[in-house]
Amino acid sequence: MKAAHLRRGEQVESAALAYLQSNGLTFVEKNYRAMYGEIDLIMMDQHDLVFVEVRYRKNEVFGGATQSVDANKQQKLRRTAETFLQKNHSIEFDGCRFDVVAVSGQSANYKIQWIRDAF
């Protein structure tokens, strides 16, 4: 049986995926792992490839979810995205960007904030 925080992470990523799809994005891949780290979601937004970092905070007492995507995390995401692009030549796209989906609250009432081109 998975730990509660892992189950919560899967629920939050699923909620973020459903939210992005309801806003017109198309699913490409989930939980892409490489030497530098992991990209939670990879999506297509029309002709743009989108690397999505999903962040969850139950509440914002210690800072919001978006504040946790610091320069170090951004660098890891960029390097992981470069690895993805090197290994997936068949995907056609015009440009790419990094988005953050910040999720807070409880599963029945998630508050979702989508930040396009976050960094």
CORLINLIN-V316485 format. One record per residue. N is the residue number from 0. RES is the residue in one letter. SS is DSSP state (@ for helix, = for strand, . for the rest). PHI is phi in degrees with one decimal (* if undefined). Layout:
BEGIN
n->N res->RES ss->SS phi->PHI
n->N res->RES ss->SS phi->PHI
END
This chain:
BEGIN
n->0 res->M ss->. phi->*
n->1 res->K ss->. phi->-75.8
n->2 res->A ss->. phi->-65.0
n->3 res->A ss->@ phi->-58.6
n->4 res->H ss->@ phi->-68.5
n->5 res->L ss->@ phi->-72.9
n->6 res->R ss->@ phi->-63.1
n->7 res->R ss->@ phi->-62.2
n->8 res->G ss->@ phi->-58.2
n->9 res->E ss->@ phi->-64.9
n->10 res->Q ss->@ phi->-62.8
n->11 res->V ss->@ phi->-66.2
n->12 res->E ss->@ phi->-63.2
n->13 res->S ss->@ phi->-65.2
n->14 res->A ss->@ phi->-64.7
n->15 res->A ss->@ phi->-64.2
n->16 res->L ss->@ phi->-60.8
n->17 res->A ss->@ phi->-61.2
n->18 res->Y ss->@ phi->-62.5
n->19 res->L ss->@ phi->-64.9
n->20 res->Q ss->@ phi->-64.2
n->21 res->S ss->@ phi->-68.1
n->22 res->N ss->. phi->-102.3
n->23 res->G ss->. phi->96.2
n->24 res->L ss->. phi->-82.3
n->25 res->T ss->= phi->-112.9
n->26 res->F ss->= phi->-69.5
n->27 res->V ss->= phi->-115.3
n->28 res->E ss->= phi->-158.6
n->29 res->K ss->= phi->-124.3
n->30 res->N ss->= phi->54.9
n->31 res->Y ss->= phi->-73.4
n->32 res->R ss->= phi->-112.2
n->33 res->A ss->= phi->-144.1
n->34 res->M ss->. phi->-56.1
n->35 res->Y ss->. phi->-86.9
n->36 res->G ss->= phi->158.9
n->37 res->E ss->= phi->-133.1
n->38 res->I ss->= phi->-109.4
n->39 res->D ss->= phi->-63.1
n->40 res->L ss->= phi->-137.3
n->41 res->I ss->= phi->-122.2
n->42 res->M ss->= phi->-132.2
n->43 res->M ss->= phi->-113.1
n->44 res->D ss->= phi->-116.2
n->45 res->Q ss->. phi->58.0
n->46 res->H ss->. phi->-106.6
n->47 res->D ss->= phi->-106.3
n->48 res->L ss->= phi->-87.2
n->49 res->V ss->= phi->-121.8
n->50 res->F ss->= phi->-97.8
n->51 res->V ss->= phi->-114.8
n->52 res->E ss->= phi->-100.6
n->53 res->V ss->= phi->-102.3
n->54 res->R ss->= phi->-124.8
n->55 res->Y ss->= phi->-124.6
n->56 res->R ss->= phi->-137.7
n->57 res->K ss->. phi->-61.2
n->58 res->N ss->. phi->-147.1
n->59 res->E ss->. phi->-107.6
n->60 res->V ss->. phi->-59.5
n->61 res->F ss->. phi->-103.0
n->62 res->G ss->. phi->107.0
n->63 res->G ss->. phi->-78.2
n->64 res->A ss->. phi->-61.8
n->65 res->T ss->@ phi->-66.8
n->66 res->Q ss->@ phi->-69.3
n->67 res->S ss->@ phi->-83.1
n->68 res->V ss->. phi->-93.7
n->69 res->D ss->. phi->-81.9
n->70 res->A ss->@ phi->-60.4
n->71 res->N ss->@ phi->-63.8
n->72 res->K ss->@ phi->-64.5
n->73 res->Q ss->@ phi->-61.1
n->74 res->Q ss->@ phi->-63.8
n->75 res->K ss->@ phi->-63.0
n->76 res->L ss->@ phi->-64.4
n->77 res->R ss->@ phi->-62.3
n->78 res->R ss->@ phi->-65.5
n->79 res->T ss->@ phi->-66.0
n->80 res->A ss->@ phi->-63.5
n->81 res->E ss->@ phi->-60.6
n->82 res->T ss->@ phi->-62.7
n->83 res->F ss->@ phi->-59.0
n->84 res->L ss->@ phi->-65.3
n->85 res->Q ss->@ phi->-66.7
n->86 res->K ss->@ phi->-94.9
n->87 res->N ss->. phi->-127.5
n->88 res->H ss->. phi->-69.2
n->89 res->S ss->. phi->-78.4
n->90 res->I ss->. phi->-78.2
n->91 res->E ss->. phi->-96.8
n->92 res->F ss->. phi->-155.7
n->93 res->D ss->. phi->-88.1
n->94 res->G ss->= phi->-150.0
n->95 res->C ss->= phi->-140.1
n->96 res->R ss->= phi->-152.5
n->97 res->F ss->= phi->-115.7
n->98 res->D ss->= phi->-112.7
n->99 res->V ss->= phi->-122.8
n->100 res->V ss->= phi->-112.6
n->101 res->A ss->= phi->-98.2
n->102 res->V ss->= phi->-120.2
n->103 res->S ss->= phi->-138.9
n->104 res->G ss->. phi->92.6
n->105 res->Q ss->. phi->-102.3
n->106 res->S ss->@ phi->-55.2
n->107 res->A ss->@ phi->-72.1
n->108 res->N ss->@ phi->-136.4
n->109 res->Y ss->. phi->-61.5
n->110 res->K ss->= phi->-103.4
n->111 res->I ss->= phi->-116.4
n->112 res->Q ss->= phi->-120.1
n->113 res->W ss->= phi->-104.7
n->114 res->I ss->= phi->-110.3
n->115 res->R ss->. phi->-75.8
n->116 res->D ss->. phi->49.9
n->117 res->A ss->. phi->-66.0
n->118 res->F ss->. phi->-158.1
END
